[in-house]
């Protein structure tokens, strides 16, 4: 939905603004696919944040910055629901099923995000990767994930 909204806007003529606009469209395209993958796995918003926290090694997952502010009762309900579904164990860690579910969601997100890149030739894709590698390296060095 967000990608579709951005796609209706005119493409800016200024190169920097055009790059920003294009990057935003790609991010939202991927984000929309991620939401679809989560919904397909019957994972809600707070549950998605718990799974992300665990994937990043944050424990207890309720301490994750995106959900720590929620009422304790709501967090308990989310954790109980994930336990009932067999995605987290009694101590709040991933079960094998939980880890597999997270991996399936991420794999489907990657698959759904691929079509915009499919329009590039092999040389264009290699050029894009080469141009983005130094930026990626700087972001990673600065602590970005």
N, CA, C and O atoms as a GROMACS GRO file, in nm:
protein
  580
    1UNK      N    1   0.082  -0.119   0.000
    1UNK     CA    2   0.000   0.000   0.000
    1UNK      C    3   0.087   0.127   0.000
    1UNK      O    4   0.059   0.221  -0.074
    2UNK      N    5   0.191   0.128   0.083
    2UNK     CA    6   0.277   0.246   0.086
    2UNK      C    7   0.352   0.262  -0.046
    2UNK      O    8   0.368   0.373  -0.096
    3UNK      N    9   0.399   0.150  -0.100
    3UNK     CA   10   0.466   0.157  -0.230
    3UNK      C   11   0.371   0.213  -0.335
    3UNK      O   12   0.409   0.300  -0.414
    4UNK      N   13   0.248   0.165  -0.336
    4UNK     CA   14   0.151   0.212  -0.435
    4UNK      C   15   0.128   0.362  -0.421
    4UNK      O   16   0.114   0.433  -0.521
    5UNK      N   17   0.125   0.410  -0.298
    5UNK     CA   18   0.109   0.554  -0.276
    5UNK      C   19   0.227   0.632  -0.330
    5UNK      O   20   0.208   0.733  -0.399
    6UNK      N   21   0.347   0.588  -0.301
    6UNK     CA   22   0.466   0.657  -0.350
    6UNK      C   23   0.473   0.652  -0.502
    6UNK      O   24   0.521   0.746  -0.566
    7UNK      N   25   0.424   0.543  -0.560
    7UNK     CA   26   0.432   0.528  -0.705
    7UNK      C   27   0.343   0.629  -0.778
    7UNK      O   28   0.368   0.661  -0.894
    8UNK      N   29   0.240   0.680  -0.711
    8UNK     CA   30   0.151   0.778  -0.775
    8UNK      C   31   0.213   0.917  -0.781
    8UNK      O   32   0.165   1.003  -0.854
    9UNK      N   33   0.318   0.940  -0.704
    9UNK     CA   34   0.382   1.072  -0.702
    9UNK      C   35   0.472   1.091  -0.823
    9UNK      O   36   0.528   0.994  -0.874
   10UNK      N   37   0.485   1.213  -0.870
   10UNK     CA   38   0.576   1.236  -0.982
   10UNK      C   39   0.721   1.210  -0.940
   10UNK      O   40   0.760   1.235  -0.826
   11UNK      N   41   0.800   1.159  -1.034
   11UNK     CA   42   0.941   1.134  -1.007
   11UNK      C   43   1.013   1.269  -1.009
   11UNK      O   44   1.004   1.342  -1.107
   12UNK      N   45   1.082   1.303  -0.902
   12UNK     CA   46   1.151   1.433  -0.895
   12UNK      C   47   1.258   1.445  -1.004
   12UNK      O   48   1.315   1.345  -1.047
   13UNK      N   49   1.286   1.567  -1.046
   13UNK     CA   50   1.387   1.588  -1.150
   13UNK      C   51   1.527   1.605  -1.090
   13UNK      O   52   1.626   1.569  -1.155
   14UNK      N   53   1.537   1.659  -0.971
   14UNK     CA   54   1.666   1.675  -0.905
   14UNK      C   55   1.725   1.537  -0.877
   14UNK      O   56   1.656   1.452  -0.820
   15UNK      N   57   1.852   1.512  -0.914
   15UNK     CA   58   1.909   1.378  -0.898
   15UNK      C   59   1.908   1.326  -0.754
   15UNK      O   60   1.876   1.209  -0.732
   16UNK      N   61   1.940   1.408  -0.657
   16UNK     CA   62   1.943   1.361  -0.519
   16UNK      C   63   1.802   1.329  -0.470
   16UNK      O   64   1.780   1.227  -0.405
   17UNK      N   65   1.708   1.415  -0.503
   17UNK     CA   66   1.569   1.392  -0.463
   17UNK      C   67   1.513   1.269  -0.535
   17UNK      O   68   1.437   1.192  -0.477
   18UNK      N   69   1.551   1.252  -0.662
   18UNK     CA   70   1.506   1.135  -0.738
   18UNK      C   71   1.561   1.006  -0.675
   18UNK      O   72   1.490   0.907  -0.664
   19UNK      N   73   1.689   1.009  -0.634
   19UNK     CA   74   1.748   0.893  -0.568
   19UNK      C   75   1.674   0.863  -0.437
   19UNK      O   76   1.641   0.748  -0.408
   20UNK      N   77   1.648   0.967  -0.359
   20UNK     CA   78   1.576   0.950  -0.231
   20UNK      C   79   1.437   0.890  -0.257
   20UNK      O   80   1.395   0.796  -0.189
   21UNK      N   81   1.368   0.944  -0.355
   21UNK     CA   82   1.234   0.896  -0.391
   21UNK      C   83   1.239   0.749  -0.433
   21UNK      O   84   1.156   0.669  -0.391
   22UNK      N   85   1.336   0.715  -0.516
   22UNK     CA   86   1.349   0.576  -0.563
   22UNK      C   87   1.382   0.481  -0.449
   22UNK      O   88   1.325   0.372  -0.439
   23UNK      N   89   1.474   0.522  -0.362
   23UNK     CA   90   1.509   0.438  -0.248
   23UNK      C   91   1.388   0.420  -0.155
   23UNK      O   92   1.367   0.312  -0.100
   24UNK      N   93   1.312   0.526  -0.138
   24UNK     CA   94   1.191   0.516  -0.056
   24UNK      C   95   1.092   0.419  -0.117
   24UNK      O   96   1.031   0.340  -0.045
   25UNK      N   97   1.075   0.425  -0.248
   25UNK     CA   98   0.982   0.332  -0.313
   25UNK      C   99   1.027   0.188  -0.295
   25UNK      O  100   0.945   0.100  -0.267
   26UNK      N  101   1.157   0.162  -0.311
   26UNK     CA  102   1.207   0.026  -0.293
   26UNK      C  103   1.189  -0.021  -0.148
   26UNK      O  104   1.153  -0.136  -0.124
   27UNK      N  105   1.215   0.069  -0.052
   27UNK     CA  106   1.198   0.033   0.088
   27UNK      C  107   1.052   0.000   0.117
   27UNK      O  108   1.023  -0.100   0.184
   28UNK      N  109   0.961   0.082   0.068
   28UNK     CA  110   0.820   0.058   0.094
   28UNK      C  111   0.769  -0.066   0.021
   28UNK      O  112   0.682  -0.136   0.072
   29UNK      N  113   0.823  -0.093  -0.097
   29UNK     CA  114   0.786  -0.215  -0.169
   29UNK      C  115   0.824  -0.336  -0.084
   29UNK      O  116   0.745  -0.429  -0.067
   30UNK      N  117   0.947  -0.335  -0.032
   30UNK     CA  118   0.992  -0.444   0.053
   30UNK      C  119   0.908  -0.451   0.181
   30UNK      O  120   0.868  -0.559   0.224
   31UNK      N  121   0.881  -0.335   0.240
   31UNK     CA  122   0.802  -0.331   0.363
   31UNK      C  123   0.662  -0.387   0.342
   31UNK      O  124   0.612  -0.460   0.427
   32UNK      N  125   0.600  -0.352   0.231
   32UNK     CA  126   0.466  -0.405   0.203
   32UNK      C  127   0.470  -0.557   0.187
   32UNK      O  128   0.379  -0.626   0.233
   33UNK      N  129   0.576  -0.609   0.123
   33UNK     CA  130   0.591  -0.754   0.110
   33UNK      C  131   0.612  -0.819   0.246
   33UNK      O  132   0.563  -0.929   0.271
   34UNK      N  133   0.686  -0.751   0.334
   34UNK     CA  134   0.710  -0.805   0.468
   34UNK      C  135   0.579  -0.814   0.546
   34UNK      O  136   0.553  -0.912   0.615
   35UNK      N  137   0.498  -0.710   0.535
   35UNK     CA  138   0.367  -0.712   0.603
   35UNK      C  139   0.283  -0.827   0.549
   35UNK      O  140   0.217  -0.897   0.625
   36UNK      N  141   0.285  -0.847   0.418
   36UNK     CA  142   0.209  -0.958   0.359
   36UNK      C  143   0.260  -1.092   0.411
   36UNK      O  144   0.181  -1.181   0.441
   37UNK      N  145   0.393  -1.108   0.421
   37UNK     CA  146   0.451  -1.233   0.471
   37UNK      C  147   0.412  -1.255   0.618
   37UNK      O  148   0.380  -1.367   0.657
   38UNK      N  149   0.414  -1.148   0.697
   38UNK     CA  150   0.373  -1.160   0.838
   38UNK      C  151   0.226  -1.199   0.849
   38UNK      O  152   0.191  -1.288   0.927
   39UNK      N  153   0.142  -1.133   0.772
   39UNK     CA  154  -0.001  -1.164   0.777
   39UNK      C  155  -0.027  -1.308   0.733
   39UNK      O  156  -0.111  -1.377   0.790
   40UNK      N  157   0.046  -1.353   0.632
   40UNK     CA  158   0.031  -1.490   0.585
   40UNK      C  159   0.069  -1.592   0.692
   40UNK      O  160   0.017  -1.704   0.695
   41UNK      N  161   0.161  -1.553   0.780
   41UNK     CA  162   0.202  -1.641   0.890
   41UNK      C  163   0.121  -1.616   1.017
   41UNK      O  164   0.149  -1.673   1.122
   42UNK      N  165   0.020  -1.530   1.006
   42UNK     CA  166  -0.066  -1.494   1.119
   42UNK      C  167   0.013  -1.433   1.234
   42UNK      O  168  -0.010  -1.465   1.351
   43UNK      N  169   0.108  -1.345   1.199
   43UNK     CA  170   0.189  -1.275   1.297
   43UNK      C  171   0.147  -1.129   1.297
   43UNK      O  172   0.152  -1.061   1.195
   44UNK      N  173   0.104  -1.082   1.415
   44UNK     CA  174   0.064  -0.943   1.430
   44UNK      C  175   0.185  -0.853   1.458
   44UNK      O  176   0.298  -0.900   1.467
   45UNK      N  177   0.157  -0.724   1.471
   45UNK     CA  178   0.263  -0.626   1.489
   45UNK      C  179   0.350  -0.648   1.611
   45UNK      O  180   0.472  -0.653   1.599
   46UNK      N  181   0.290  -0.661   1.727
   46UNK     CA  182   0.369  -0.680   1.849
   46UNK      C  183   0.442  -0.814   1.844
   46UNK      O  184   0.556  -0.825   1.889
   47UNK      N  185   0.377  -0.915   1.789
   47UNK     CA  186   0.442  -1.046   1.774
   47UNK      C  187   0.563  -1.035   1.682
   47UNK      O  188   0.668  -1.096   1.708
   48UNK      N  189   0.550  -0.959   1.575
   48UNK     CA  190   0.661  -0.941   1.481
   48UNK      C  191   0.780  -0.877   1.552
   48UNK      O  192   0.894  -0.915   1.526
   49UNK      N  193   0.754  -0.782   1.640
   49UNK     CA  194   0.862  -0.717   1.713
   49UNK      C  195   0.928  -0.814   1.811
   49UNK      O  196   1.050  -0.810   1.828
   50UNK      N  197   0.850  -0.900   1.874
   50UNK     CA  198   0.908  -1.001   1.962
   50UNK      C  199   1.000  -1.093   1.882
   50UNK      O  200   1.112  -1.120   1.924
   51UNK      N  201   0.953  -1.140   1.768
   51UNK     CA  202   1.035  -1.229   1.685
   51UNK      C  203   1.161  -1.158   1.637
   51UNK      O  204   1.268  -1.219   1.632
   52UNK      N  205   1.150  -1.031   1.602
   52UNK     CA  206   1.268  -0.954   1.560
   52UNK      C  207   1.367  -0.939   1.675
   52UNK      O  208   1.488  -0.954   1.656
   53UNK      N  209   1.314  -0.910   1.794
   53UNK     CA  210   1.402  -0.896   1.911
   53UNK      C  211   1.480  -1.024   1.935
   53UNK      O  212   1.601  -1.022   1.955
   54UNK      N  213   1.410  -1.136   1.932
   54UNK     CA  214   1.477  -1.264   1.954
   54UNK      C  215   1.580  -1.291   1.845
   54UNK      O  216   1.688  -1.343   1.873
   55UNK      N  217   1.546  -1.257   1.722
   55UNK     CA  218   1.638  -1.277   1.610
   55UNK      C  219   1.764  -1.194   1.628
   55UNK      O  220   1.872  -1.233   1.583
   56UNK      N  221   1.752  -1.079   1.694
   56UNK     CA  222   1.868  -0.992   1.719
   56UNK      C  223   1.939  -1.028   1.849
   56UNK      O  224   2.038  -0.964   1.885
   57UNK      N  225   1.889  -1.129   1.919
   57UNK     CA  226   1.953  -1.170   2.044
   57UNK      C  227   1.910  -1.089   2.165
   57UNK      O  228   1.975  -1.095   2.269
   58UNK      N  229   1.802  -1.014   2.153
   58UNK     CA  230   1.752  -0.934   2.265
   58UNK      C  231   1.664  -1.021   2.353
   58UNK      O  232   1.565  -1.077   2.307
   59UNK      N  233   1.700  -1.031   2.480
   59UNK     CA  234   1.623  -1.111   2.574
   59UNK      C  235   1.625  -1.044   2.709
   59UNK      O  236   1.733  -1.009   2.756
   60UNK      N  237   1.513  -1.026   2.774
   60UNK     CA  238   1.383  -1.072   2.729
   60UNK      C  239   1.332  -0.986   2.613
   60UNK      O  240   1.360  -0.865   2.608
   61UNK      N  241   1.260  -1.047   2.522
   61UNK     CA  242   1.216  -0.971   2.405
   61UNK      C  243   1.124  -0.855   2.440
   61UNK      O  244   1.112  -0.759   2.364
   62UNK      N  245   1.059  -0.862   2.555
   62UNK     CA  246   0.969  -0.753   2.596
   62UNK      C  247   1.046  -0.624   2.623
   62UNK      O  248   0.986  -0.517   2.632
   63UNK      N  249   1.180  -0.633   2.636
   63UNK     CA  250   1.261  -0.514   2.660
   63UNK      C  251   1.297  -0.440   2.530
   63UNK      O  252   1.355  -0.332   2.534
   64UNK      N  253   1.262  -0.500   2.416
   64UNK     CA  254   1.292  -0.439   2.286
   64UNK      C  255   1.231  -0.300   2.278
   64UNK      O  256   1.116  -0.280   2.315
   65UNK      N  257   1.308  -0.207   2.229
   65UNK     CA  258   1.266  -0.067   2.224
   65UNK      C  259   1.137  -0.038   2.150
   65UNK      O  260   1.072   0.063   2.179
   66UNK      N  261   1.098  -0.121   2.058
   66UNK     CA  262   0.975  -0.096   1.983
   66UNK      C  263   0.850  -0.141   2.056
   66UNK      O  264   0.739  -0.104   2.018
   67UNK      N  265   0.867  -0.221   2.162
   67UNK     CA  266   0.748  -0.269   2.234
   67UNK      C  267   0.758  -0.252   2.385
   67UNK      O  268   0.659  -0.274   2.455
   68UNK      N  269   0.873  -0.213   2.437
   68UNK     CA  270   0.890  -0.209   2.582
   68UNK      C  271   0.792  -0.115   2.652
   68UNK      O  272   0.766  -0.130   2.771
   69UNK      N  273   0.739  -0.019   2.578
   69UNK     CA  274   0.647   0.080   2.635
   69UNK      C  275   0.503   0.027   2.646
   69UNK      O  276   0.419   0.090   2.710
   70UNK      N  277   0.475  -0.086   2.584
   70UNK     CA  278   0.339  -0.140   2.590
   70UNK      C  279   0.304  -0.182   2.732
   70UNK      O  280   0.393  -0.218   2.809
   71UNK      N  281   0.177  -0.178   2.767
   71UNK     CA  282   0.138  -0.224   2.901
   71UNK      C  283   0.184  -0.368   2.925
   71UNK      O  284   0.180  -0.452   2.834
   72UNK      N  285   0.227  -0.396   3.046
   72UNK     CA  286   0.278  -0.529   3.081
   72UNK      C  287   0.178  -0.639   3.049
   72UNK      O  288   0.215  -0.748   3.006
   73UNK      N  289   0.049  -0.612   3.072
   73UNK     CA  290  -0.053  -0.713   3.043
   73UNK      C  291  -0.056  -0.744   2.894
   73UNK      O  292  -0.069  -0.860   2.856
   74UNK      N  293  -0.044  -0.642   2.810
   74UNK     CA  294  -0.045  -0.664   2.665
   74UNK      C  295   0.077  -0.746   2.624
   74UNK      O  296   0.065  -0.839   2.544
   75UNK      N  297   0.194  -0.712   2.678
   75UNK     CA  298   0.314  -0.788   2.646
   75UNK      C  299   0.300  -0.933   2.691
   75UNK      O  300   0.342  -1.025   2.620
   76UNK      N  301   0.242  -0.954   2.808
   76UNK     CA  302   0.221  -1.090   2.857
   76UNK      C  303   0.128  -1.167   2.764
   76UNK      O  304   0.151  -1.285   2.737
   77UNK      N  305   0.023  -1.102   2.714
   77UNK     CA  306  -0.070  -1.167   2.622
   77UNK      C  307   0.001  -1.205   2.491
   77UNK      O  308  -0.022  -1.313   2.437
   78UNK      N  309   0.087  -1.116   2.443
   78UNK     CA  310   0.161  -1.145   2.319
   78UNK      C  311   0.252  -1.265   2.340
   78UNK      O  312   0.255  -1.357   2.258
   79UNK      N  313   0.326  -1.265   2.451
   79UNK     CA  314   0.416  -1.377   2.479
   79UNK      C  315   0.338  -1.507   2.500
   79UNK      O  316   0.379  -1.612   2.451
   80UNK      N  317   0.227  -1.499   2.572
   80UNK     CA  318   0.144  -1.618   2.592
   80UNK      C  319   0.095  -1.673   2.459
   80UNK      O  320   0.095  -1.795   2.438
   81UNK      N  321   0.052  -1.584   2.370
   81UNK     CA  322   0.005  -1.628   2.238
   81UNK      C  323   0.115  -1.696   2.157
   81UNK      O  324   0.090  -1.796   2.090
   82UNK      N  325   0.235  -1.641   2.164
   82UNK     CA  326   0.348  -1.702   2.093
   82UNK      C  327   0.384  -1.837   2.154
   82UNK      O  328   0.424  -1.929   2.083
   83UNK      N  329   0.372  -1.847   2.287
   83UNK     CA  330   0.399  -1.976   2.353
   83UNK      C  331   0.294  -2.080   2.311
   83UNK      O  332   0.327  -2.194   2.279
   84UNK      N  333   0.167  -2.038   2.312
   84UNK     CA  334   0.059  -2.130   2.273
   84UNK      C  335   0.077  -2.181   2.131
   84UNK      O  336   0.040  -2.294   2.100
   85UNK      N  337   0.132  -2.098   2.045
   85UNK     CA  338   0.155  -2.138   1.905
   85UNK      C  339   0.286  -2.214   1.889
   85UNK      O  340   0.318  -2.261   1.780
   86UNK      N  341   0.361  -2.228   1.998
   86UNK     CA  342   0.486  -2.303   1.993
   86UNK      C  343   0.602  -2.228   1.931
   86UNK      O  344   0.699  -2.290   1.888
   87UNK      N  345   0.593  -2.096   1.925
   87UNK     CA  346   0.699  -2.017   1.862
   87UNK      C  347   0.806  -1.971   1.961
   87UNK      O  348   0.920  -1.949   1.922
   88UNK      N  349   0.769  -1.958   2.088
   88UNK     CA  350   0.866  -1.929   2.193
   88UNK      C  351   0.844  -2.027   2.307
   88UNK      O  352   0.734  -2.080   2.325
   89UNK      N  353   0.951  -2.050   2.384
   89UNK     CA  354   0.940  -2.146   2.493
   89UNK      C  355   0.900  -2.075   2.623
   89UNK      O  356   0.875  -1.955   2.624
   90UNK      N  357   0.895  -2.150   2.732
   90UNK     CA  358   0.852  -2.096   2.861
   90UNK      C  359   0.941  -1.983   2.910
   90UNK      O  360   0.896  -1.897   2.985
   91UNK      N  361   1.068  -1.983   2.868
   91UNK     CA  362   1.162  -1.879   2.910
   91UNK      C  363   1.166  -1.760   2.814
   91UNK      O  364   1.243  -1.666   2.834
   92UNK      N  365   1.084  -1.764   2.710
   92UNK     CA  366   1.078  -1.653   2.615
   92UNK      C  367   1.182  -1.656   2.505
   92UNK      O  368   1.210  -1.553   2.444
   93UNK      N  369   1.241  -1.773   2.480
   93UNK     CA  370   1.337  -1.789   2.371
   93UNK      C  371   1.269  -1.856   2.252
   93UNK      O  372   1.165  -1.922   2.266
   94UNK      N  373   1.328  -1.839   2.133
   94UNK     CA  374   1.278  -1.908   2.015
   94UNK      C  375   1.273  -2.059   2.039
   94UNK      O  376   1.362  -2.116   2.101
   95UNK      N  377   1.168  -2.122   1.989
   95UNK     CA  378   1.167  -2.266   1.971
   95UNK      C  379   1.217  -2.291   1.828
   95UNK      O  380   1.235  -2.196   1.752
   96UNK      N  381   1.238  -2.416   1.793
   96UNK     CA  382   1.276  -2.446   1.654
   96UNK      C  383   1.168  -2.397   1.559
   96UNK      O  384   1.197  -2.341   1.454
   97UNK      N  385   1.042  -2.418   1.597
   97UNK     CA  386   0.930  -2.373   1.512
   97UNK      C  387   0.928  -2.221   1.499
   97UNK      O  388   0.898  -2.169   1.392
   98UNK      N  389   0.960  -2.151   1.607
   98UNK     CA  390   0.964  -2.005   1.602
   98UNK      C  391   1.073  -1.954   1.512
   98UNK      O  392   1.052  -1.863   1.432
   99UNK      N  393   1.191  -2.013   1.524
   99UNK     CA  394   1.304  -1.974   1.439
   99UNK      C  395   1.272  -2.004   1.292
   99UNK      O  396   1.300  -1.923   1.205
  100UNK      N  397   1.213  -2.120   1.267
  100UNK     CA  398   1.176  -2.156   1.129
  100UNK      C  399   1.070  -2.061   1.074
  100UNK      O  400   1.076  -2.023   0.957
  101UNK      N  401   0.975  -2.023   1.157
  101UNK     CA  402   0.871  -1.928   1.113
  101UNK      C  403   0.935  -1.795   1.076
  101UNK      O  404   0.904  -1.738   0.972
  102UNK      N  405   1.023  -1.746   1.160
  102UNK     CA  406   1.093  -1.619   1.133
  102UNK      C  407   1.171  -1.630   1.003
  102UNK      O  408   1.168  -1.538   0.921
  103UNK      N  409   1.242  -1.741   0.983
  103UNK     CA  410   1.320  -1.759   0.861
  103UNK      C  411   1.232  -1.767   0.737
  103UNK      O  412   1.268  -1.715   0.632
  104UNK      N  413   1.115  -1.833   0.749
  104UNK     CA  414   1.021  -1.839   0.635
  104UNK      C  415   0.970  -1.700   0.600
  104UNK      O  416   0.960  -1.665   0.482
  105UNK      N  417   0.938  -1.621   0.702
  105UNK     CA  418   0.889  -1.485   0.678
  105UNK      C  419   0.996  -1.403   0.606
  105UNK      O  420   0.965  -1.332   0.510
  106UNK      N  421   1.119  -1.413   0.652
  106UNK     CA  422   1.228  -1.336   0.590
  106UNK      C  423   1.254  -1.383   0.447
  106UNK      O  424   1.278  -1.302   0.358
  107UNK      N  425   1.250  -1.514   0.424
  107UNK     CA  426   1.271  -1.567   0.289
  107UNK      C  427   1.161  -1.520   0.194
  107UNK      O  428   1.188  -1.482   0.080
  108UNK      N  429   1.037  -1.523   0.241
  108UNK     CA  430   0.927  -1.477   0.156
  108UNK      C  431   0.938  -1.326   0.132
  108UNK      O  432   0.910  -1.279   0.022
  109UNK      N  433   0.979  -1.251   0.233
  109UNK     CA  434   1.000  -1.107   0.216
  109UNK      C  435   1.103  -1.082   0.107
  109UNK      O  436   1.083  -0.998   0.020
  110UNK      N  437   1.214  -1.156   0.111
  110UNK     CA  438   1.318  -1.141   0.008
  110UNK      C  439   1.261  -1.173  -0.130
  110UNK      O  440   1.287  -1.102  -0.227
  111UNK      N  441   1.185  -1.281  -0.138
  111UNK     CA  442   1.127  -1.323  -0.266
  111UNK      C  443   1.032  -1.216  -0.321
  111UNK      O  444   1.034  -1.185  -0.440
  112UNK      N  445   0.949  -1.161  -0.234
  112UNK     CA  446   0.853  -1.059  -0.277
  112UNK      C  447   0.921  -0.927  -0.313
  112UNK      O  448   0.867  -0.848  -0.390
  113UNK      N  449   1.040  -0.904  -0.257
  113UNK     CA  450   1.111  -0.779  -0.285
  113UNK      C  451   1.193  -0.784  -0.414
  113UNK      O  452   1.240  -0.681  -0.460
  114UNK      N  453   1.209  -0.901  -0.473
  114UNK     CA  454   1.298  -0.919  -0.587
  114UNK      C  455   1.250  -0.859  -0.720
  114UNK      O  456   1.334  -0.813  -0.797
  115UNK      N  457   1.120  -0.857  -0.751
  115UNK     CA  458   1.079  -0.815  -0.885
  115UNK      C  459   1.135  -0.682  -0.935
  115UNK      O  460   1.170  -0.674  -1.053
  116UNK      N  461   1.146  -0.576  -0.854
  116UNK     CA  462   1.203  -0.453  -0.910
  116UNK      C  463   1.346  -0.472  -0.962
  116UNK      O  464   1.387  -0.405  -1.057
  117UNK      N  465   1.422  -0.561  -0.902
  117UNK     CA  466   1.559  -0.585  -0.943
  117UNK      C  467   1.566  -0.678  -1.064
  117UNK      O  468   1.667  -0.680  -1.134
  118UNK      N  469   1.460  -0.754  -1.086
  118UNK     CA  470   1.456  -0.844  -1.201
  118UNK      C  471   1.458  -0.768  -1.333
  118UNK      O  472   1.490  -0.826  -1.437
  119UNK      N  473   1.424  -0.641  -1.331
  119UNK     CA  474   1.423  -0.561  -1.453
  119UNK      C  475   1.564  -0.518  -1.494
  119UNK      O  476   1.585  -0.471  -1.606
  120UNK      N  477   1.661  -0.533  -1.403
  120UNK     CA  478   1.798  -0.494  -1.433
  120UNK      C  479   1.871  -0.607  -1.504
  120UNK      O  480   1.849  -0.725  -1.477
  121UNK      N  481   1.959  -0.569  -1.596
  121UNK     CA  482   2.045  -0.669  -1.659
  121UNK      C  483   2.148  -0.714  -1.555
  121UNK      O  484   2.161  -0.653  -1.449
  122UNK      N  485   2.218  -0.820  -1.586
  122UNK     CA  486   2.322  -0.869  -1.494
  122UNK      C  487   2.428  -0.761  -1.470
  122UNK      O  488   2.474  -0.743  -1.357
  123UNK      N  489   2.466  -0.688  -1.575
  123UNK     CA  490   2.566  -0.582  -1.561
  123UNK      C  491   2.512  -0.466  -1.476
  123UNK      O  492   2.585  -0.411  -1.393
  124UNK      N  493   2.386  -0.431  -1.498
  124UNK     CA  494   2.326  -0.322  -1.417
  124UNK      C  495   2.316  -0.361  -1.270
  124UNK      O  496   2.342  -0.279  -1.182
  125UNK      N  497   2.279  -0.485  -1.244
  125UNK     CA  498   2.270  -0.531  -1.106
  125UNK      C  499   2.407  -0.532  -1.040
  125UNK      O  500   2.422  -0.492  -0.925
  126UNK      N  501   2.508  -0.577  -1.114
  126UNK     CA  502   2.645  -0.577  -1.060
  126UNK      C  503   2.692  -0.435  -1.031
  126UNK      O  504   2.758  -0.411  -0.930
  127UNK      N  505   2.658  -0.342  -1.120
  127UNK     CA  506   2.696  -0.201  -1.098
  127UNK      C  507   2.625  -0.145  -0.975
  127UNK      O  508   2.687  -0.074  -0.896
  128UNK      N  509   2.498  -0.177  -0.959
  128UNK     CA  510   2.423  -0.129  -0.842
  128UNK      C  511   2.486  -0.182  -0.713
  128UNK      O  512   2.506  -0.106  -0.618
  129UNK      N  513   2.515  -0.310  -0.710
  129UNK     CA  514   2.576  -0.369  -0.591
  129UNK      C  515   2.712  -0.304  -0.564
  129UNK      O  516   2.742  -0.270  -0.449
  130UNK      N  517   2.792  -0.286  -0.667
  130UNK     CA  518   2.924  -0.224  -0.650
  130UNK      C  519   2.913  -0.082  -0.596
  130UNK      O  520   2.993  -0.040  -0.513
  131UNK      N  521   2.815  -0.008  -0.643
  131UNK     CA  522   2.796   0.131  -0.597
  131UNK      C  523   2.745   0.136  -0.453
  131UNK      O  524   2.778   0.229  -0.379
  132UNK      N  525   2.666   0.037  -0.415
  132UNK     CA  526   2.608   0.038  -0.280
  132UNK      C  527   2.698  -0.024  -0.174
  132UNK      O  528   2.681   0.004  -0.055
  133UNK      N  529   2.794  -0.107  -0.213
  133UNK     CA  530   2.880  -0.174  -0.115
  133UNK      C  531   2.954  -0.078  -0.022
  133UNK      O  532   2.955  -0.102   0.098
  134UNK      N  533   3.014   0.031  -0.071
  134UNK     CA  534   3.083   0.122   0.022
  134UNK      C  535   2.987   0.190   0.120
  134UNK      O  536   3.021   0.215   0.235
  135UNK      N  537   2.868   0.221   0.072
  135UNK     CA  538   2.768   0.283   0.160
  135UNK      C  539   2.726   0.183   0.267
  135UNK      O  540   2.716   0.217   0.385
  136UNK      N  541   2.702   0.060   0.224
  136UNK     CA  542   2.663  -0.046   0.319
  136UNK      C  543   2.773  -0.067   0.422
  136UNK      O  544   2.744  -0.080   0.542
  137UNK      N  545   2.896  -0.072   0.379
  137UNK     CA  546   3.008  -0.094   0.471
  137UNK      C  547   3.015   0.018   0.576
  137UNK      O  548   3.041  -0.008   0.693
  138UNK      N  549   2.993   0.142   0.534
  138UNK     CA  550   2.997   0.253   0.630
  138UNK      C  551   2.882   0.244   0.728
  138UNK      O  552   2.900   0.272   0.847
  139UNK      N  553   2.764   0.207   0.681
  139UNK     CA  554   2.650   0.193   0.770
  139UNK      C  555   2.672   0.082   0.871
  139UNK      O  556   2.643   0.099   0.989
  140UNK      N  557   2.723  -0.031   0.825
  140UNK     CA  558   2.750  -0.143   0.915
  140UNK      C  559   2.856  -0.104   1.017
  140UNK      O  560   2.843  -0.135   1.136
  141UNK      N  561   2.960  -0.035   0.972
  141UNK     CA  562   3.066   0.010   1.064
  141UNK      C  563   3.013   0.106   1.169
  141UNK      O  564   3.066   0.113   1.280
  142UNK      N  565   2.909   0.180   1.132
  142UNK     CA  566   2.849   0.274   1.227
  142UNK      C  567   2.746   0.209   1.319
  142UNK      O  568   2.688   0.275   1.405
  143UNK      N  569   2.724   0.077   1.300
  143UNK     CA  570   2.634   0.005   1.388
  143UNK      C  571   2.496  -0.018   1.331
  143UNK      O  572   2.408  -0.066   1.403
  144UNK      N  573   2.474   0.013   1.206
  144UNK     CA  574   2.343  -0.010   1.145
  144UNK      C  575   2.327  -0.158   1.117
  144UNK      O  576   2.423  -0.229   1.091
  145UNK      N  577   2.201  -0.204   1.123
  145UNK     CA  578   2.172  -0.344   1.094
  145UNK      C  579   2.087  -0.353   0.972
  145UNK      O  580   2.051  -0.463   0.929
   0.00000   0.00000   0.00000
